Each structure stands twice: as C-alpha cells, then as structure tokens.
Amino acid sequence: MCIRDRPSSTANYTYYISGNTTLGTVNATASDTMLKGYVGVVERYADGNQKQIISGIICESASAGNITSLPTSGRPGTNACGSNVELGQN
C-alpha cells in the first residue's frame, strides 16, 4: 500500500506526513484531549566517516495532549523529542 493510500485521519487521530530527501516526519494529532499525541521522525545523514546512516525516533507526549514542537532530528542522542518521552530509536 502506498503512503498516499493511507487515511489522513481516524476516529482518534489526524495524521500529517511531511518530508524531503533527508528528513521525514509523521505527526499523529489526537482529536480527544484525553489522548496522547505522537510524532515519528526518520533522518538520513552522513556520519564522521561519510557513511550514510538512517535513524528514526518515536516521540510520545508526556501527558494527554498533542506535541506542539515537532522534532527536527531523528538522530540518536539528540533529545529531539524535547520534554516529551522518546519511546524508541532505530
């Protein structure tokens, strides 16, 4: 299934997908104030040896509500989620 075939919203979330050749972001905005918001980020970058790396993170809002500041990096150790909870890195 192609990404453009995916729904832009469900009963609980609206999804916004953006990106370019180096950074892709998926933002899941909760439609209910009792739910948490989520953001996924995947980044392609070159390490110190110019080896291409693809890394991703998933951020979950620390409490009910949406993530208002989108991460600008998917790199490990960058604390890209800010004060939100980093669920995982790949």
N, C-alpha and C positions, 0 to 999 in steps of 0.2 A: 504494500500500500504506500503510495506516495504521500509525502507530508501535506501536500495541498488537498488531499482527500480526507484529511482528519477534520473532525468538527472544531470549530473555533470556540465552542462553549458546550458545557454540560449543565445539569441541574445545579451543580455546586460551584463551578469554576468557569471563568473566561480565560482563554489561552491567547497569548501574544507571542509570536515567534519572529525573531529578527536575527540578522547576522550578515557576515561578509566572509571573505576567504580565510580570515584568521580567528574570528570570534563569533560564536552562535549562542543565542540566549532564548530560553523558553520561560515565560512568566505565567504562572497559574494564579490568577486573581480570584479570591474567594468571593462568592456572591452573598454569603451569610457571615455576619460579623462574629459568629461563634467558631468559625473555621480558621485554620492557619493558611497563610499564603506560601507558595513555593516558587523557587527560581532555579533553573538548571543552566549551567554555563559550560561550553566546550571551547577550548582555545588551542590553536596550533601555533607553536613558536619554536625558535632555534635555541638550543642550549649553548653553553660556553664553547663546545666543540663543533658548533654549527649543525648538530644532529637535530632533525625535526622531531618534535615531541607533540603529542596530542594528549591533553589533560582535561579532565572535567570535574566539576563540583556540583553538589546539590545543596541549596540553602532552604531552610525552613524557618518561618518567622518564629521568634522566641515565645510568643503567646498568640492568642487569637488575633487575627487581623492580617493585613497584607504587607508584603515587603515593599517599602516605598523607595528605597535606593537600590537600583539594580547593580549587581557586581560588574566590574569591568575587567575581571581576570578569571581564568579557570585554572591558574597555576597553583600547585600545592604550596602550602605555607604562606600564602599571600593574605590570609584572613579576608578574602574577597567578600564574604558574607557580612562583614562588619559586626554589628552587635547581635546579628541573628545566628542561628545554630548551623554549623557546617555539618551536614549529615554524612557526606562521603566524598572521597576523592578517588580518581582513577587515573 
